[in-house]
Amino acid sequence: MKASVLTRRADFLAANRGLRIARPGFVLLAHPNKADSLRYGITVTKKIGNAVVRNRMKRRFRELLRELLPEHGLAGHDHVLIGREGGVERDFGKLRDELVAALERAREGKGDPPRRRRTGGRQ
């Protein structure tokens, strides 16, 4: 089954309400979708680095998802990878292993506990 790409902001926001599995290089969000298809999205914020660094990270994530989602992905789910600080320097093989482990945890329904709300800052 070929995975399609998430493009609408509403789909990314919906994925944020799903399972969250954090790994050193990324955070995986998995959320059931109405389309009953395998879809993925990638998010890398400006906190990670300049455009060159962010694009390199997105290329690496895209390749990982294309390779692993057809076999390890959850059918009928949206998968969103959020880049983390050390993700661009991480070994590609290590990232692959972490993504397989994260997808297995998602399949078992074992997400990380919900994040605490930030206090202070912007309102």
C-alpha positions in Angstrom: 0.0 0.0 0.0 1.5 3.3 -1.1 1.4 6.2 1.5 0.0 9.6 0.5 1.2 12.9 1.9 -0.7 15.1 4.4 -1.0 18.7 3.2 -3.9 20.2 5.1 -3.2 21.9 8.4 -6.4 20.4 9.9 -4.9 16.9 9.3 -1.7 17.8 11.2 -3.8 19.3 14.1 -5.9 16.1 14.2 -2.8 14.0 14.3 -1.7 15.9 17.4 -4.6 14.4 19.3 -3.4 10.9 18.6 -0.7 8.7 20.0 2.6 10.4 20.7 5.9 8.4 20.7 9.1 10.4 21.4 12.5 9.3 20.3 15.8 11.1 20.4 15.7 12.3 16.8 12.0 12.8 16.3 8.4 12.5 17.7 6.0 10.2 15.9 2.3 11.1 16.0 -0.2 8.4 14.9 -3.9 9.1 14.6 -6.7 7.2 12.8 -8.0 8.9 9.7 -11.4 8.9 8.0 -9.8 8.3 4.6 -8.9 4.7 5.7 -5.5 5.1 4.0 -1.9 5.3 5.0 -0.8 9.0 5.1 2.2 10.8 6.4 3.4 14.3 7.2 6.7 15.9 8.3 7.2 18.9 10.4 10.5 20.6 11.2 10.4 23.9 13.0 12.8 26.8 12.7 14.2 26.0 16.2 16.0 23.1 14.5 18.2 25.2 12.2 18.3 27.2 9.0 16.6 26.1 5.8 19.4 23.9 4.6 19.4 21.9 7.9 15.6 21.7 8.0 15.4 20.5 4.4 18.1 17.9 4.9 16.1 16.6 7.9 12.9 16.5 5.9 14.6 14.6 3.1 15.9 12.0 5.5 12.5 11.6 7.2 10.8 11.3 3.8 13.1 8.5 2.7 12.6 6.6 6.0 8.8 6.9 5.8 8.7 5.8 2.1 10.8 2.8 3.1 9.1 1.7 6.3 5.5 2.8 6.3 4.2 0.3 3.7 5.5 -2.6 5.9 5.4 -1.2 9.4 2.8 1.6 9.3 -0.7 1.4 10.7 -3.4 1.0 8.1 -6.0 3.8 8.2 -3.8 6.1 10.2 -2.0 9.4 9.7 1.6 9.4 10.7 3.4 12.7 11.5 7.1 13.0 12.2 8.2 16.0 14.1 12.0 16.7 13.9 13.9 17.1 17.1 17.1 19.0 17.9 19.7 16.1 17.4 17.8 14.4 14.5 19.8 15.8 11.6 23.2 14.5 13.0 21.9 11.1 14.0 23.1 8.0 12.1 20.6 7.0 9.4 20.5 3.4 10.5 19.8 4.4 14.1 16.9 6.6 12.9 15.5 3.7 11.0 15.7 1.4 14.0 14.1 4.1 16.2 11.2 4.6 13.7 10.6 0.9 13.5 10.4 0.7 17.3 8.2 3.7 17.4 5.8 2.2 14.8 5.7 -1.0 16.8 4.8 0.9 20.0 2.1 2.7 18.1 0.7 -0.6 16.8 0.5 -1.8 20.4 -1.2 1.4 21.4 1.6 2.3 23.8 2.1 6.1 23.5 4.0 8.4 25.8 2.1 10.2 28.5 0.5 13.5 27.4 2.7 16.5 27.5 2.3 19.0 30.4 0.9 22.3 29.5 3.5 25.1 29.5 3.0 27.8 32.1 3.9 31.4 31.4 5.1 32.6 28.1 2.6 33.7 25.4 -1.1 33.6 26.1 
